[in-house]
Amino acid sequence: MDYAFLLPDGLPDEFTTSDLVQALVPNIGLGNSKRLAGRMARVCRELGIIDLIGKRGRAYLYRKIERNA
C-alpha cells in the first residue's frame, strides 16, 4: 500500500520536522507541534515513505522515497 498520501502537499523533497510542521499548519492547524511532527516522521520511516539522510544543523534531515507506479 502507498502511504505517501500521509505527507502534506508542499513538503520539499528533503525536509526536517520543522519543515513538516510548517507544511501541516495550513492543512490541519497543528500550531508548533514539533513533537508530533517527530512522531509522524518516525512512523513514515517505518512505513517506508521517507528516509533519514543526515542532519541539517542539529535537526534530522529526511527525504521522500519516490515510488514508481
C-alpha angles and dihedrals in degrees: 000000000000110000096178089112087076091072115084122244114258095036110139119239089251116039148154128223087263088059089048091053091050091051092048098047097075091044104047106359101242095161112207100336103152090157092059091044089053090053091047090051091051092051091046089053090051090049090052099241097114136029130212103237104172140290138303104204104312095335125094114247120220134190129205114244111230115224120205113222 
